[in-house]
Amino acid sequence: PPSENVLRFRIETDVHLKRDSWVVARVDGDRPLSPVVGDQVHFDVLPLAITNPVFLDHDHNGQYDAPLSHGPHRVGDEDLLWP
């Protein structure tokens, strides 16, 4: 049966950074998703959620500075150029 209880999770933690960084959150469920996915007889599928990266601006310059420069995009032997 559908639940009428809302479960919210909030955590605060200190993150000690030496440079701009990023974090993701991952949540694993422990109750199978059947009957929507899986059937609990042949296989179970457990829920999994992952956020997009959250970029952290350590040096407060208003942007995320990646530790390595982004390399060129290649398609076959040709460079992918954007107008």
Secondary structure, 3 states (H helix, E strand, C coil): CCCCCCCCCCCCCCCCCCCCEEECCEEECCCCCCCCCCCCCCCCCCCEEECCCEEECCCCCCCCCCCCCCCCCEECCEECCCC
